[in-house]
Structures are given as structure tokens and as C-alpha cells.
Amino acid sequence: MNAVTKAPRLMRPAAALLAFAASTAAWADQGTEPVRWQLNLIPGVTATSTNAYHAHMIMLWICIVIGIVVFGAMGYAMFKFRKSRGAVPDTNFTHSTLLEALWTVIPIVILVGSAIPATRMVVAQYNADHNPKPAEMTIKVTGFQWTWHYVYDN
């Protein structure tokens, strides 16, 4: 099979990946008003809710990148090494210390990398909740199964 006939087959996964990325980007930025069947958070008004929104978006994009890498590698392996192509399994393979170290270290780096901004946001939320300035109004909100109940103290 020459490169000219092989190129369109290789472009299909790339086109699908681009379409997925475009739809994900449109899905991730839905504006500031809630809409029916909304799939993402909306940016909040307070500093705490803004921090939660940004943490959610950071983790969303990290998960999307991880998913693309994992499913891309899986798809590549499924099509490259399928039985109909005459692939022969390697019988001399025992283990790879480098691979084992990599798939241990990379998730640890991802977890620590995401824990640092999360910890900063929790500390910022704690500091905002313990502000010495008195509140202008106190509202007690109780959530029920299908409704909310508000009590204004003053």
C-alpha cells in the first residue's frame, strides 16, 4: 500500500480527534447563564465559587488530555497489532523496570500537580470564611428534596 492510498485512512482518526476537541471546547464554555441540559459548571460570583470553577476546569482538561493519550495508544495498539495483520506475540518479554517506574511516577506527578492548586484554593476559601469583617446579612438556607427554605435572621 503506497503513501497516497494510506493517507486518507490516517486522516480519519485525526479528523475525529479534531471534531472531538472542537465539541469539547464548545461544551466547556457555555457562558454564564444555566441552560437546559447544561453539562458544565458556570463561573461563580464569589471568590470561592470562582476558585471551584477554575479547579474544575483544570481537572477537566487534565482528564481530557489523559483520555486522549490513553485511548489514542489503545486505538493504535488495536489496529497496529491486530491478529489479521499477522502479528506474533513476544514470548521473551518479562518486564521493564523503566516502564514500571514511569507508570508509577507519572500518576504521582499528576496527583501532586493537581493537589497543589487545590490546596491553595482550600486555604483561600478558609481565609475568606474567617474574615474579621462582620457579615451584612445572615441567611439560613435549608435544602429539601425538591425545594429550598430561606430564613433571614435580621
N, C-alpha and C positions, 0 to 999 in steps of 0.2 A: 504494500500500500504506500503510495507516494505521499509527499507532504501536502499536495494540493487537495487530495480527497480526504486526508486525515484532519485538515484544519477545521472544516465545518463541524465535525464531531467534537473537537476540542473546544469549540466556541460555545456550545450549548451549556456546559456547566458554568462557564464564565458569565454568560448572559443571565442564567438563572440566579447566580450569586449577585450580580448587579441589580437585578429586579428585586431580590430579597432585601438587599441593603437599602434600596430606594424606598421600598414599602415600610421598612423598619424605621427609617429616618422620618418618614411622614407620620408614622404611628407614634413615634416618640415625642413629637412636637405637635400637640393638639390644641395649643392655645391656653387661655386662662379660664375659660368657662366650661363647666362639665357638660358633656353631651351624652345622648343615648348610646349605649354600647361602648363607652369610653374604655380604653384598655390601659391607660397610663394615668399617673398622678398629674395634678395640675400644680403649678408653683403656688406656694402659700403666701400669706400676707406677713406673718410674723417671722422673726429670725429663726425660731425653732422649726417651723414648718418649711422654711426655705432650705435649712440645713438637711432636713429629712428628704426633701425633693432632690437636692443635689447628691446626697448619698445614694438614693435610689437610682438616679441616672448614671452615676459612676459604676455601680454594681451591674446595672443593666448592660452597659456597653462592654464591661469586662466579660460578662456571661455570653454576650453575643460573639465576641472575638473568640472565646474559648470554644463555643459551639461550632463556629465556622471552621476552626482548626481541627477539632476532633472529627466532625462529620466529613470535612474535606479529606482528612487522612483515611478515614474509614471508607469513603467512596472510592478513593484512589486505590486502596488495597483490594477492595472488592472487584474492581474492574481490571486492575493490572494483574492480579494473581488468581483469577477465576479458573476453575478446572477446565473449561472448554478451550482455554488457550494452551493447555499442556504444561501448566506449572507443576514443578516437582518439589515436594516439601523437603526442607533441610533437616536431615536426620542427625547431623553432628552438632546441632545448636544446644548449648547447655544453658548459659545465662550470660548477661552482660552487666558487669558491675557499674559501668558508666551509665547505661540506660536506667538501672535501678536507682542510682543516685540522682539522676535527672528527674525521674518521675516522683521522687520523694522531695527534692529540693524545690522544684518549680511550684507545686501547690503550696508549700510553706511560704515561699516568697509572695505568692498571690494573696494568701491569707494575712500575712503580716502587712503587706502593702495596702490591703483594704482595711485592716484594723486600725492603722494609724489615723487616717482621716475620720473614721467612725468614732474613735476615742476623742479626737479633738472636738467633734460635733457634740458628743455627750457632755464633755466638760463645759462647752459653751452653753449648752442647754441648762446645765446645773447652775452655772453662774447667772444666767438670765432669770431662773426661777428664784434665786436668792438675792434679788436686787434689793438694796436697802430702801429704795423709794417706795412709799406705800401705794397700793393699788387705788385707782379712782373709783372702781366699782367691783363688787364681788357678786358673781353669779354662780349658783349651784345648778349644775346640769346633770340630770339623771336620764340614762338611756334605757328604754324599754324595747321590747321586741320589734315593734313597728313605729315607734314614735320617741320623741324627746320631751322631757319636762324641765322647764326653766323656773328657777326661783331667784328673784332679785332681792338680796339681803337688805339693801338700804332703800 
